[in-house]
């Protein structure tokens, strides 16, 4: 379980994952050792992962979401196979008309075609719904620790988007 100090620490790290532990400790009014220990525990438990995020669309890449129907195989086995693919960023089992949802980033349309071909070759994949992102209005980050659930891409970069 996480407590309010963990929540506050995660919120601060979501704004700037490179912020020094000494600054975090001062803001949270705890010791640097406490921050170091909590970050380590949160990472080991899988609650926290500190990474650099960018908007792939601003780099000219293709960002896609695929809803995948599974037949004659376990959706979990298909999800595990999809998770091994280099272009795939997120994989989740889901409810609704599709069994697995993936998010992927491709360098260009040729690489998107390759991704789709590779997905079709996975045993059990029966249907694919394709959604290419045209413009990103809200960042994917999870900020469900307080009263809000997400932040806009502009807020993430320190500016508000219209």
N, C-alpha and C positions, 0 to 999 in steps of 0.2 A: 504494500500500500504506500501511497505517497501522501505527504502532509502539505500544509500550506507553504512551508519553506521550500519544499521540492517544487511545488507549483510556481512559486515566485522565481526560483532559480531557472526553471525551464522557460518561463516567459522572458526573462532577461536574455537567456541564451538564444531564444528564437529571434530576438532583435539583432543580436550580434554574437554569433557562436565563437568568435575569436577573442572575446573580451577577457582580460586577465582575471584570474581567480581573486587577486587582491582587490580589484574593483568590485567584483561581485560580492565578496565577503563584506566589504564596507557598506555597500548598498543594502544588503540583507541583514546587516548588524550581527554577523556570525564570524567565526574564525576562517582563515584561508584553508586550514586543515578540514574544517567542516564542509566547505564548498568542494574541495578536492575529493573527499570521501563520498559526498552525495552524488557528484557527477559520475564518479567511478561506479557506484552502486546502480545508478539509473542506467548507465550504459550496459553494464553486465546483465541487468535484468531485461534489457531490450526495450525499455521505456523511452530511452533517449539515444539518438544518434546525431552527432554533429557533422553536418555536411555543407558544402557550398551548393546553393541552388541558383539556377538562372532560368530565364524565360527562353526556351529553345526557338520560339518564333522570331525573337529579335536577332538570332544568329542565322536566320534563313533556313532552319531545319523544319522538318515535318513532324508535328506532334499529333499522335492519333490515339484514339480509344477504340478498343475492339471488344464487342460483346460476343462471347463464344458459346455456342450450343454444343453440348457433349452427348454422344450416343454410343452405347455399347462399351463404355469405359467409365471409370470413376472420375468425376469432375476434379477430385483431389489429385489424381495421377496426371491429368491434363494440366492442371495448375502448376504442379511441380515441374513438368517438362517446359512449360512456358517461362517459368522463373529462371531457367537456365539460359535463356536467350539473351544475348548481349544488348540488344536494342530495347528490351523490355525493362521498364522502370518500376512498374507496380503490377501486382497480380493479386486478385481477390476472388474468392468464391462469392457468389451473390444469389439473390432471389430474383424472380421475375422471369421474363421470357428467355433469358440466357443464364448459363451456369457459371461462367467465369468472365470477369472483366479485367482487361489489361490496358495499361497505358504504355506507350512506346514512343521513342524519339528516333527519327530517321534523318540522315544527312540530306536526302533528296528523294524524289519520287522513285528513282531506280531502286534505292535501298528499301523504300516502302513496299515495292513489288516483291523484292526478295523476302522481306519480313512476312508478307502475306503467304507467299509460297511455302516458307518454312513452317508457318502456323498450320497451314492446310495438311502438311505431311505428318503432323503429330497424330498418332492413333487416338481415335475417339472424337476428334474435332469434326462436327457435322455441319455447323453453320457459323458464319461470321458476319456480324453487323459492324460496319466501319464508320467511324466518325473522325474526320480530320478537323483539327482545331484551326480556325481562321484568325481568331484574335483572343487573347487571354485577358479577362476582366477581373478575375479573382485568383489569387494564389492557392495552391493545393494545401498549404501548410495547415496542420491541425493546431488550433488555438482554443480548443474546447475546455480549457482549464478554468475559465471564469465565465462571464456572461455573454461572451461573443463566440462565434464559431467560424473562424477564418478571417483573413484580412485580404484587402485588395492588393494586386500586384504593385500598385503605386505606393501604398502604405509601406510595403515591404522595403521599397527602395528609399523610403523617407519622404515621399511626396504623395499627395492625394490625386487619384485619377478622376476624370469626369464621368 
